[in-house]
C-alpha cells in the first residue's frame, strides 16, 4: 500500500485486520456506499482519502500496521492518531477526491494531457492508495 502527502511518499507493509481496530472504527451512515473513495477522520478532522470501495477502505483502516502508522506519522510534531480518538470512515467529498487526484499528478510529475503519462497513470490505478490531507513531518530523518 502507498501512503501519500504532498510532502511525503511512504511505503508500509500491510498487516492483517485486528479486532481492536474494528472496535475503534465508526460505521458509515447507511446508504453512503456509492463513492469509490473514502475519507478517514480522526477526532472529527479529515486526515486521509483512501482510493477504495467502503469494504476495502474499512479493511485498510482496521489493519494493525495501518493503525501503527497513524500513531507513528506526525503533522506539526504530533502523531496523526493517539490510539484512542474515534476513527470515522465516510464517503469522500468532491473536494477531497480532487485533492487525491491532484496529489497523484503532483507527486508523479504526470501531465494528464500527455499520452505516455496517461498510460503510466492507468498502470498505477491497480494499487490501493492513501493520500493524507494534512502535511506529514519527515519523522524518519529527524535527529
N, C-alpha and C positions, 0 to 999 in steps of 0.2 A: 504494500500500500504506500502511496506517496502522500505526504503532507506538504502543503504549500502555503506560503505567505508571500507578500511582495518582497519580503526581506530574506526569506529562508526557504530552502527546499530540502526536506528531511525524509529519509527512508526509515521505516520502522518495521520490525518483524510483526507478523500477525500472530496473535495468540488465540486460544480457544475462548469462547464466551464464558463468563463467570456468573454465578448466582448473585454475587454481591453487586455486580454491575446492573443486572436485571432489576434488582430491588431499587436501585438509585435512579433509574430512568423512568421519567413520567411518560404516560401514554399520550399519543397524539389525539387530537379531537376527532371523534368519529366522523367519517366521511371525508377526511382530508388526506386521502392517499393517492390522488391522481397525479401529482407532480413527481418528476424523476429526480429532484434534488431536495434535500432536507437540511435544515439549519439546526445546529446544536446550540442551545442556550445554556449558559451556566449562571445560576443566580439571576435569571431574567435578562442577561446580556447575550446578544448573538455573538458567538465565538468562532464558529466554523460552518462551512457549507460542505455537505457530503453529496457527491455525484452518485446517487444510488436510489433505487426504489426503497420504500419505507422498511420493508423486512430486512434488506441488506444493510441499510443505514443503521437500523437498530442493532443488528449483529455486530457491526463495527464498533459502535459506542459501548456495547456490553463487553467487549473483549478486555481482558485484564491488561494486556500490553498497551492498548489504546488509552485506557484509564491511567496507567502509569505514566504514559507520555504526557497526558494532560496535567499531571502533577509535576512533571519534570520541566516541561516547556514553560517559558516565562514571557510576560509582557510587562514592561516598566519595572523589572526586578521582582515581580510577584508571579507565583505559579498560576497557570490558567485555571486550575481546579484545586481546591483544598481537600478533596476526597470526601466531602460531606455535603456540599451545596447540591441542590437538585439539578439533575441533568434533564433538560427538556428537548425533545426532538419534535420539530414542526416543519410543515412544508416551507421551502424557501420562498421568499418574496421575489418579485421580478428584479428588484434592485440587487438582491443577494446573488441571484443567478447571473446577472450581468457582471458583478464583481468576480464571480468564479470564472466566467469566460474571459474577462479582461486579464485576470492574473495568469491564465494559461498562455495567452498570447504574449504577455509582457515577459514572463519568465523564460519562455522558449524562443523568444525573438521571432515568432511566427507572424507572417503577413497573410491574413486571411484571403487577400486578393491574389496571392502567388500560388499557382497550381502545385508546385513542388512542396511548399509549406503546408498547403491544404492536405496533401497526401500524408505527410508526417503527422498532422493533427488527427486524421482519421485512424491511423495505426495506434495512436496513444489512447483512443477512446475506450479500448478494451479494459484498461486498468482502472480500478476504483481510485478516486482521488478525494482528498480532504483539503479544502482551501480555508485557511484561517482568515477571519475578517479583522483580526487585531494584529498589530506588528509583533513579531516574535523576537525576543532577545537572543543573541548568539551565546547560549549558555555553555556550549562545548569549547569555546575559545576564550572564556574569561579566565583571568589569572587569580 
